[in-house]
Amino acid sequence: MPCVDLLFSGSDEPRGRVMVFELASGCPPAIMTYSQSQATRVRKALAGRKEIIEKEMFGGIAFLLGGNMCVGIHGDDLIVRIEPSTTEAMLKEPGAKPFDLAGARAMAGWLLVAPAGYRTEATLQTWVARGVGFASSLPKKRPGRKR
């Protein structure tokens, strides 16, 4: 990947492997292709939480709590971060599928949920609450240094 630099590769056991990438200098900006209408629904579901930060990543938009992603939108799919030990059970929920962007191996604790799985405001709120609940259990991250 000539236009991507690896910034950090590490492990925060027992939670799993973490890799962070950024565009190399001189490369065109990444195109973020995510549903604005679904992002608006997530913003509404997170309304009132001042500590939520939005960040474009994974070719979509992520909503972070204490520096940890809780939910996001990729295309029309909802990204949800959950307790890794609940992954198999959550994959049985309607619309849930492994988070395996670009053919990478799916990671426990990360799911994509198809629009049919969060069509109603109640189901969206359930998924958002799961993501917020897990992100709330993680230690807050210190802000990174800008390069």
Residue frames as a rotation matrix with the C-alpha (Angstrom) as fourth column:
MET 1
0.583 0.813 0.000 0.00
0.813 -0.583 0.000 0.00
0.000 0.000 -1.000 0.00
PRO 2
-0.341 -0.871 0.353 2.21
0.862 -0.440 -0.252 2.85
0.375 0.218 0.901 -1.22
CYS 3
-0.279 0.274 0.920 -0.12
-0.065 -0.962 0.267 5.63
0.958 0.015 0.286 -0.06
VAL 4
0.826 0.551 0.118 -0.49
-0.176 0.053 0.983 4.33
0.536 -0.833 0.141 3.49
ASP 5
-0.361 -0.919 0.157 2.02
-0.423 0.012 -0.906 4.61
0.831 -0.394 -0.393 6.33
LEU 6
0.328 0.376 -0.866 1.81
0.598 0.628 0.499 2.36
0.731 -0.682 -0.019 9.38
LEU 7
0.200 -0.197 0.960 1.75
-0.515 -0.855 -0.069 4.64
0.834 -0.480 -0.272 12.43
PHE 8
-0.327 -0.200 0.924 1.39
-0.937 0.199 -0.288 2.11
-0.126 -0.959 -0.253 15.22
SER 9
0.188 0.386 -0.903 1.16
-0.361 0.882 0.302 -1.61
0.914 0.269 0.305 15.55
GLY 10
-0.750 -0.449 0.487 0.64
-0.593 0.129 -0.795 -3.10
0.294 -0.884 -0.363 18.92
SER 11
-0.249 0.656 -0.712 -1.43
0.342 0.748 0.569 -5.24
0.906 -0.102 -0.411 21.15
ASP 12
-0.467 0.186 0.865 -3.57
-0.779 -0.548 -0.303 -4.21
0.418 -0.815 0.401 24.07
GLU 13
-0.527 0.211 -0.823 -4.12
0.181 0.974 0.133 -7.75
0.830 -0.079 -0.552 25.31
PRO 14
-0.623 0.135 0.771 -6.56
0.300 0.951 0.076 -9.23
-0.723 0.278 -0.633 26.05
ARG 15
0.215 0.831 -0.513 -8.57
-0.186 -0.481 -0.857 -6.96
-0.959 0.280 0.051 23.73
GLY 16
0.667 0.044 0.743 -6.63
0.618 0.524 -0.586 -7.76
-0.415 0.851 0.323 20.53
ARG 17
-0.356 -0.889 0.288 -4.30
0.870 -0.203 0.449 -6.33
-0.341 0.411 0.846 17.93
VAL 18
0.666 0.498 -0.556 -4.40
0.302 -0.861 -0.410 -2.64
-0.682 0.105 -0.723 16.98
MET 19
-0.409 -0.766 0.496 -2.99
0.861 -0.145 0.487 -1.13
-0.301 0.627 0.719 13.80
VAL 20
0.520 0.515 -0.681 -3.29
0.286 -0.857 -0.430 2.54
-0.805 0.029 -0.593 12.88
PHE 21
-0.229 -0.543 0.808 -2.57
0.955 0.035 0.295 3.85
-0.188 0.839 0.511 9.37
GLU 22
0.347 0.361 -0.865 -2.44
0.064 -0.930 -0.362 7.30
-0.936 0.070 -0.346 7.78
LEU 23
0.942 0.011 0.336 -2.01
0.336 -0.019 -0.942 8.53
-0.004 1.000 -0.021 4.22
ALA 24
-0.036 -0.998 -0.052 1.61
0.900 -0.055 0.432 8.99
-0.434 -0.032 0.900 3.17
SER 25
-0.002 -0.004 -1.000 2.58
-0.065 -0.998 0.004 12.51
-0.998 0.065 0.002 2.14
GLY 26
-0.727 -0.273 -0.630 1.81
-0.564 -0.285 0.775 13.38
-0.391 0.919 0.054 -1.47
CYS 27
-0.861 0.476 0.182 -1.12
0.509 0.803 0.311 10.97
0.002 0.360 -0.933 -1.75
PRO 28
-0.508 0.760 0.405 -4.63
-0.240 -0.577 0.781 12.06
0.827 0.299 0.476 -2.66
PRO 29
-0.590 0.347 0.729 -7.08
-0.794 -0.084 -0.603 12.28
-0.148 -0.934 0.325 0.24
ALA 30
-0.939 0.312 0.142 -9.08
0.309 0.950 -0.042 9.18
-0.148 0.005 -0.989 1.00
ILE 31
-0.542 0.837 0.078 -12.67
-0.475 -0.381 0.793 9.21
0.694 0.393 0.604 -0.21
MET 32
-0.898 0.313 0.308 -15.09
-0.188 0.359 -0.914 8.66
-0.397 -0.879 -0.264 2.63
THR 33
-0.571 0.728 -0.380 -18.07
-0.422 0.137 0.896 6.73
0.704 0.672 0.229 1.38
TYR 34
-0.870 0.377 -0.318 -20.62
0.485 0.534 -0.693 6.39
-0.091 -0.757 -0.647 4.11
SER 35
-0.095 0.945 0.313 -24.32
0.766 -0.131 0.630 7.06
0.636 0.299 -0.711 4.34
GLN 36
-0.841 -0.162 0.516 -24.86
-0.090 -0.899 -0.429 10.59
0.533 -0.407 0.742 5.59
SER 37
0.100 0.961 0.258 -28.44
-0.629 -0.140 0.765 9.71
0.771 -0.238 0.590 6.55
GLN 38
0.573 0.056 -0.817 -27.31
0.433 0.826 0.360 6.76
0.696 -0.561 0.449 8.67
ALA 39
-0.552 -0.817 -0.169 -24.59
0.643 -0.287 -0.710 8.92
0.532 -0.500 0.684 10.28
THR 40
-0.548 0.445 0.708 -27.29
-0.485 -0.859 0.165 11.48
0.681 -0.253 0.687 11.14
ARG 41
0.561 0.771 -0.301 -29.35
-0.231 0.495 0.838 8.74
0.795 -0.401 0.455 12.80
VAL 42
0.166 -0.584 -0.795 -26.35
0.810 0.541 -0.228 7.69
0.563 -0.606 0.562 14.88
ARG 43
-0.789 -0.430 0.440 -25.66
0.168 -0.839 -0.518 11.31
0.591 -0.334 0.734 15.88
LYS 44
-0.046 0.876 0.480 -29.28
-0.645 -0.393 0.656 11.57
0.763 -0.279 0.583 17.01
ALA 45
0.669 0.273 -0.691 -28.97
0.211 0.822 0.529 8.32
0.712 -0.500 0.493 19.01
LEU 46
-0.134 -0.830 -0.542 -25.84
0.913 0.109 -0.393 9.71
0.385 -0.548 0.743 20.68
ALA 47
0.017 0.186 0.982 -27.36
0.056 -0.981 0.185 13.15
0.998 0.052 -0.027 21.32
GLY 48
0.853 0.307 0.423 -26.67
-0.332 -0.306 0.892 14.53
0.404 -0.901 -0.159 24.76
ARG 49
0.704 -0.704 -0.097 -23.29
0.622 0.545 0.562 12.78
-0.343 -0.456 0.822 25.10
LYS 50
0.909 -0.341 -0.241 -20.83
-0.384 -0.909 -0.163 15.69
-0.164 0.241 -0.957 24.98
GLU 51
0.147 -0.936 0.319 -17.82
-0.509 0.205 0.836 13.40
-0.848 -0.286 -0.447 25.23
ILE 52
0.489 0.074 0.869 -18.44
0.572 0.725 -0.383 11.81
-0.659 0.685 0.312 21.78
ILE 53
-0.148 -0.602 -0.785 -15.94
-0.502 -0.638 0.584 12.75
-0.852 0.480 -0.208 19.07
GLU 54
0.884 0.406 0.233 -16.47
0.021 0.463 -0.886 12.07
-0.467 0.788 0.400 15.36
LYS 55
-0.129 -0.955 -0.266 -13.55
-0.571 -0.148 0.807 10.94
-0.810 0.256 -0.527 13.22
GLU 56
0.733 0.319 -0.600 -13.39
-0.680 0.351 -0.644 9.76
0.006 0.880 0.474 9.63
MET 57
-0.453 -0.840 0.299 -11.72
-0.801 0.531 0.276 6.35
-0.390 -0.115 -0.913 9.48
PHE 58
-0.530 0.168 0.831 -12.16
0.197 0.978 -0.073 2.91
-0.825 0.125 -0.552 7.89
GLY 59
-0.926 0.212 0.313 -13.51
0.282 -0.163 0.945 4.70
0.251 0.964 0.091 4.80
GLY 60
0.114 0.993 -0.028 -16.44
0.676 -0.057 0.735 5.83
0.728 -0.102 -0.677 6.96
ILE 61
-0.088 -0.083 0.993 -17.13
-0.527 -0.842 -0.117 7.77
0.845 -0.533 0.030 10.11
ALA 62
-0.265 -0.088 -0.960 -16.44
0.651 0.718 -0.246 6.65
0.711 -0.690 -0.134 13.66
PHE 63
0.510 0.426 0.747 -17.89
-0.376 -0.671 0.639 7.91
0.773 -0.607 -0.182 16.92
LEU 64
-0.283 -0.767 -0.576 -15.38
0.363 0.471 -0.804 7.74
0.888 -0.437 0.145 19.77
LEU 65
0.840 0.462 0.285 -15.92
-0.150 -0.307 0.940 7.84
0.522 -0.832 -0.188 23.50
GLY 66
0.752 -0.624 0.211 -12.83
-0.296 -0.035 0.954 8.57
-0.588 -0.781 -0.211 25.56
GLY 67
-0.118 -0.824 -0.554 -10.76
-0.927 -0.108 0.359 8.02
-0.356 0.556 -0.751 22.42
ASN 68
-0.820 -0.092 0.565 -12.22
-0.006 0.988 0.152 4.53
-0.573 0.121 -0.811 21.90
MET 69
-0.726 0.582 -0.366 -14.52
-0.531 -0.137 0.836 3.79
0.437 0.801 0.408 19.00
CYS 70
-0.577 0.625 0.525 -18.00
-0.297 0.439 -0.848 2.76
-0.761 -0.645 -0.068 20.08
VAL 71
0.339 0.681 0.649 -19.94
0.541 0.423 -0.727 2.86
-0.769 0.598 -0.226 16.80
GLY 72
-0.582 -0.473 -0.661 -19.54
-0.273 -0.652 0.707 4.09
-0.766 0.592 0.251 13.25
ILE 73
0.677 0.736 0.031 -20.91
-0.164 0.192 -0.968 3.95
-0.718 0.650 0.251 9.74
HIS 74
-0.635 -0.772 -0.032 -19.21
-0.248 0.164 0.955 2.25
-0.732 0.614 -0.295 6.78
GLY 75
-0.882 0.468 0.055 -21.26
0.162 0.192 0.968 2.50
0.442 0.863 -0.245 3.61
ASP 76
0.016 0.945 0.326 -24.75
-0.536 -0.267 0.801 1.83
0.844 -0.188 0.503 4.95
ASP 77
0.262 0.036 -0.964 -23.55
0.502 0.848 0.168 -0.60
0.824 -0.528 0.205 7.62
LEU 78
0.776 -0.015 0.630 -23.32
-0.535 -0.545 0.645 0.24
0.334 -0.838 -0.431 11.30
ILE 79
-0.178 -0.851 -0.493 -19.96
0.054 0.492 -0.869 -0.59
0.983 -0.181 -0.041 12.89
VAL 80
0.763 0.429 0.484 -20.35
-0.470 -0.147 0.870 -1.64
0.444 -0.891 0.089 16.53
ARG 81
-0.414 -0.898 -0.146 -17.59
-0.378 0.315 -0.870 -2.34
0.828 -0.305 -0.471 19.02
ILE 82
0.689 0.711 0.143 -18.61
-0.506 0.331 0.797 -4.91
0.519 -0.621 0.587 21.62
GLU 83
0.242 -0.551 0.799 -17.09
-0.785 0.372 0.495 -7.06
-0.570 -0.747 -0.342 24.35
PRO 84
-0.405 -0.490 -0.772 -15.01
-0.887 0.416 0.201 -9.60
0.222 0.766 -0.603 22.36
SER 85
-0.952 0.009 0.306 -16.38
-0.114 0.917 -0.381 -12.55
-0.284 -0.398 -0.872 24.34
THR 86
-0.099 0.994 0.053 -19.92
-0.033 0.050 -0.998 -11.72
-0.995 -0.101 0.028 23.08
THR 87
-0.565 -0.193 -0.802 -19.02
-0.717 -0.364 0.594 -11.69
-0.407 0.911 0.067 19.38
GLU 88
-0.981 0.169 -0.097 -20.39
0.093 0.840 0.534 -15.13
0.172 0.515 -0.840 18.49
ALA 89
-0.384 0.890 -0.247 -23.69
0.765 0.157 -0.624 -14.45
-0.517 -0.429 -0.741 20.28
MET 90
-0.080 0.336 -0.939 -24.05
-0.168 -0.933 -0.319 -11.00
-0.983 0.132 0.131 18.68
LEU 91
-0.858 -0.281 -0.430 -23.42
-0.460 0.050 0.886 -12.46
-0.228 0.958 -0.172 15.20
LYS 92
-0.745 0.653 0.134 -26.76
0.665 0.742 0.079 -14.29
-0.048 0.148 -0.988 15.62
GLU 93
-0.191 0.664 -0.723 -28.61
0.216 -0.690 -0.691 -10.96
-0.958 -0.288 -0.012 15.82
PRO 94
0.604 0.497 0.623 -30.50
0.703 0.035 -0.710 -9.88
-0.375 0.867 -0.329 12.65
GLY 95
0.964 -0.173 0.201 -28.20
0.013 -0.726 -0.688 -8.09
0.264 0.666 -0.698 10.18
ALA 96
0.587 -0.788 0.186 -24.99
-0.587 -0.256 0.768 -8.70
-0.557 -0.560 -0.613 12.16
LYS 97
0.911 -0.411 -0.035 -21.90
0.256 0.631 -0.733 -9.86
0.324 0.658 0.680 10.30
PRO 98
0.337 -0.858 -0.387 -18.16
0.846 0.097 0.524 -9.97
-0.412 -0.504 0.759 10.97
PHE 99
0.849 -0.228 -0.476 -16.20
-0.303 -0.949 -0.086 -6.73
-0.432 0.217 -0.875 10.60
ASP 100
0.151 -0.797 0.584 -13.75
0.534 0.563 0.631 -7.78
-0.832 0.217 0.511 7.91
LEU 101
0.825 0.159 -0.542 -13.09
-0.254 -0.753 -0.607 -4.79
-0.504 0.639 -0.581 5.67
ALA 102
0.352 -0.697 -0.625 -10.73
-0.932 -0.202 -0.300 -5.28
0.083 0.688 -0.721 2.72
GLY 103
0.583 -0.040 -0.812 -10.66
-0.241 0.945 -0.219 -9.05
0.776 0.323 0.541 3.25
ALA 104
-0.511 -0.758 0.405 -8.76
-0.626 0.005 -0.780 -8.77
0.589 -0.652 -0.477 6.52
ARG 105
-0.569 0.273 -0.776 -9.49
0.507 0.859 -0.070 -11.40
0.647 -0.433 -0.627 9.15
ALA 106
0.380 0.803 0.460 -12.49
-0.030 -0.486 0.873 -10.45
0.925 -0.345 -0.161 11.28
MET 107
-0.762 -0.630 0.149 -11.59
-0.114 -0.096 -0.989 -9.32
0.638 -0.770 0.001 14.79
ALA 108
-0.146 0.676 -0.722 -13.53
0.903 0.389 0.182 -10.39
0.404 -0.626 -0.668 17.85
GLY 109
-0.251 0.126 -0.960 -15.33
0.723 -0.635 -0.272 -7.44
-0.643 -0.762 0.069 19.39
TRP 110
-0.682 0.042 -0.730 -16.07
-0.419 -0.841 0.342 -5.68
-0.600 0.539 0.591 16.10
LEU 111
-0.270 0.670 0.692 -19.27
0.698 0.631 -0.339 -6.12
-0.663 0.391 -0.638 14.05
LEU 112
-0.952 0.269 -0.147 -20.94
-0.297 -0.687 0.663 -4.67
0.077 0.675 0.734 11.00
VAL 113
-0.418 0.891 0.178 -24.72
0.405 0.358 -0.841 -4.51
-0.814 -0.279 -0.510 11.13
ALA 114
-0.788 0.207 0.580 -26.62
0.564 -0.137 0.815 -4.28
0.248 0.969 -0.008 7.84
PRO 115
-0.821 0.467 0.328 -29.36
-0.469 -0.880 0.078 -1.61
0.325 -0.090 0.941 7.65
ALA 116
0.055 0.888 -0.456 -32.08
-0.208 0.457 0.865 -4.25
0.976 0.047 0.210 8.11
GLY 117
-0.082 -0.178 -0.981 -30.60
0.784 0.596 -0.174 -4.99
0.615 -0.783 0.090 11.54
TYR 118
-0.633 -0.104 -0.767 -30.98
0.644 -0.620 -0.448 -1.39
-0.429 -0.777 0.460 12.77
ARG 119
-0.547 0.491 0.679 -33.90
0.587 -0.353 0.728 -0.17
0.597 0.797 -0.095 10.67
THR 120
0.578 0.815 0.029 -36.02
0.521 -0.396 0.756 1.00
0.628 -0.422 -0.654 13.60
GLU 121
0.207 -0.477 0.854 -34.95
-0.545 -0.781 -0.304 3.63
0.812 -0.403 -0.422 16.09
ALA 122
0.777 0.126 0.617 -35.29
-0.611 0.386 0.691 1.03
-0.151 -0.914 0.377 18.86
THR 123
0.852 -0.499 0.158 -32.89
0.515 0.853 -0.080 -1.43
-0.095 0.149 0.984 17.19
LEU 124
0.307 -0.759 0.574 -30.45
0.230 -0.526 -0.819 1.38
0.924 0.383 0.013 16.36
GLN 125
0.392 -0.112 0.913 -30.54
-0.771 -0.581 0.260 2.52
0.501 -0.806 -0.314 19.98
THR 126
0.953 -0.038 0.300 -29.90
-0.144 0.815 0.561 -1.06
-0.266 -0.578 0.771 21.17
TRP 127
0.596 -0.777 0.204 -26.79
0.732 0.420 -0.537 -1.39
0.331 0.469 0.819 18.99
VAL 128
0.196 -0.513 0.835 -25.54
-0.113 -0.858 -0.501 2.10
0.974 0.004 -0.226 19.92
ALA 129
0.684 0.112 0.721 -26.02
-0.711 -0.119 0.693 1.30
0.163 -0.987 -0.002 23.62
ARG 130
0.913 -0.399 0.087 -23.96
0.374 0.902 0.217 -1.87
-0.165 -0.166 0.972 23.20
GLY 131
0.305 -0.836 0.456 -21.13
0.648 -0.169 -0.743 0.07
0.698 0.523 0.490 21.56
VAL 132
0.231 -0.160 0.960 -21.24
-0.474 -0.880 -0.032 2.88
0.850 -0.447 -0.279 24.12
GLY 133
0.919 0.171 0.355 -21.36
-0.394 0.400 0.828 0.36
-0.001 -0.900 0.435 26.95
PHE 134
0.706 -0.708 0.021 -18.23
0.708 0.705 -0.046 -1.41
0.018 0.047 0.999 25.75
ALA 135
0.094 -0.696 0.712 -16.31
0.426 -0.618 -0.661 1.79
0.900 0.365 0.239 24.94
SER 136
0.535 0.193 0.823 -17.22
-0.558 -0.651 0.515 3.09
0.635 -0.734 -0.241 28.40
SER 137
0.988 -0.134 0.075 -15.55
0.038 0.684 0.729 0.05
-0.149 -0.717 0.681 29.97
LEU 138
0.433 -0.874 0.219 -12.20
0.799 0.260 -0.542 0.82
0.417 0.410 0.811 28.31
PRO 139
0.006 -0.505 -0.863 -9.55
0.717 -0.600 0.356 3.13
-0.697 -0.621 0.359 29.73
LYS 140
0.913 0.281 -0.295 -9.61
0.046 -0.791 -0.610 6.58
-0.405 0.544 -0.735 28.16
LYS 141
0.299 -0.822 0.485 -6.91
0.951 0.216 -0.220 7.16
0.076 0.527 0.846 25.56
ARG 142
0.023 -0.394 -0.919 -4.60
0.318 -0.869 0.380 10.12
-0.948 -0.301 0.106 25.78
PRO 143
0.909 0.293 -0.298 -4.76
-0.150 -0.436 -0.887 12.40
-0.390 0.851 -0.352 22.75
GLY 144
0.416 -0.764 0.493 -2.09
0.858 0.509 0.064 11.50
-0.300 0.396 0.868 20.20
ARG 145
-0.147 -0.563 -0.813 0.53
0.073 -0.826 0.559 13.89
-0.986 0.023 0.162 18.98
LYS 146
0.911 0.392 -0.131 0.00
-0.051 -0.208 -0.977 15.48
-0.410 0.896 -0.169 15.57
ARG 147
0.114 -0.890 0.442 2.74
0.785 0.353 0.509 14.79
-0.609 0.289 0.739 13.05
